[in-house]
Amino acid sequence: MSISIVKNFPLDHLNTFNISANAKFFYEFKTLESLKEILNHNLLKTEKSFVLGGGSNILISNDFDGIVLKNSIKGINITKENKNHTEVEVGSGENWHEFVLWCVKKNLSGVENLALIPGSVGASPIQNIGAYGCEVKDTIKKVEFIDLESKTIKELANSECDFSYRSSIFKKDLKEKCIITKVTFLLNKKPINNTSYGAIASELTTLNSQASPQSICKAVINIRSRKLPDPQKIGNSGSFFKNPIISNKKLKKIKVQYPEIVNYKFTQTRSKIAAGWLIEMAGWKGYRKNDFGVYDKQALVLVNYGNASGNDIIELSKKIQRSVHKKFDIKIYPEVNII
């Protein structure tokens, strides 16, 4: 098999922020075999590399002086099933939302609350993506990956992935040490119907629908479409910041001055605070300077209106962080990966 490496490759259409940047080298792998082949290429010995999935959770600050490896491993296959569950093996390069729609069509429950989250299936365990009362860790059975040092295929069961809020072993101990190739999900044949997140229940009422994987998926799509800009029209990566987690003692103190602070129980002693609310209260919602700013319908979303640079977005994010910390004594951190 011949390796087709492209030089000076534009990345504009491969990141949802629509940031203009080039990769010194670019290679797209569509199979496990082609991935193994490029990993043994001499270029990987001299150039730094970056694995690109759906491009939805990255912010490119400059041209990438190395080789970008585009993950396009596809395939959705049912591997096992019984009366209650169906096991589905999914290529890491599959589009996440398309996979959710596939599950809903097959009447398989577990990921419907995660509809319309941009990105690839391979990125889902890295971030432990979550929304509307669900996290992907609740449905993942195991993750297959290539160990970049040994060039061998390995896999981790759910319990070995060290999943936590928007994090996993792939974001910590195994960061830049592996490439995810497949994710196996364990999905329910009986609907879970998680409508604990308030907006879903009210949206189902608006739709005049009973709870089901199909109706919940539709409700989530409607809610997200109203709150978040379409990356094809306005460059963005969805939620830019993680919701901070603080002690209940600190929350109680903040509530004295801000009783309306939006918060959710995280553990018995800690609470999750809505970062979007913090940013909005700090006065950033709808802010715009030149071609970059904060989305006017959701303060958690930083946007590129046209020709903003990655550094424009980075500097804006730092100003927001300082502003929120000064006002609330709470630190917020980016959810996106800055490269």
C-alpha angles and dihedrals in degrees: 000000000000118000112232106203117176122210125220093006120186114237097189095108094042099064124061092219085066090223114170111237140131133225117224087223132009133194130174118206119198101173138038088246094055090048091052090048095053091046089060093047118116090236090069089060094061105026130065114238140211127195113222123199122167092335091230101118101044137087114203110213099182143350109303110246097206140034124314113208111205113209111219101155105146138187139107114206134170105226103173140003141175136173094293108024145038122206114213126190113206131190112241092234094060117115109256098220092047088053090051090052090049090054093048091049089053091049091244114148132209108070102049092101088059095060120140095018103143122233141053134307090245091060094051098081093041092061095026085227116219142176142157096015099318138094126197091236087074091069105030115105099177143342125223120205145160115250104226094209099050096026088224131132114251135169137205127206118229092262091056096052095080092224117193136150106322091336146085142168087280090063093045126024095013097039109138089356099092146026118222112230105172139011122202117208130197107212131186124243089200113068114255092199097195104188096154091119103087098223092060094055092049092046091052088053090051090049090046088229135141117232114275135137088262097049094042090050090051091047092051091048090051093048095046092045090056095046103037131054121240106253089218088063103029120021113240143130098225113244106019097188133046118238105256121236117218138173118272087237091060091044091054090053093050091047090064089070099023108033091166095061109141109238142156132204110259102169134342090277104027138058135201115232123208104248090198090060092049092051092046092049089050087060102252103116109116093008114153135179119177105313100341135068150112119303112255094223099045123024092201090071122081114198145203109213093190125308105019117140125229089249090055089058093044093052091048091051091052091051090051091049092051092046095051092046092051094049101040106014087238123129118218124195133203118262091198123082113242115212 
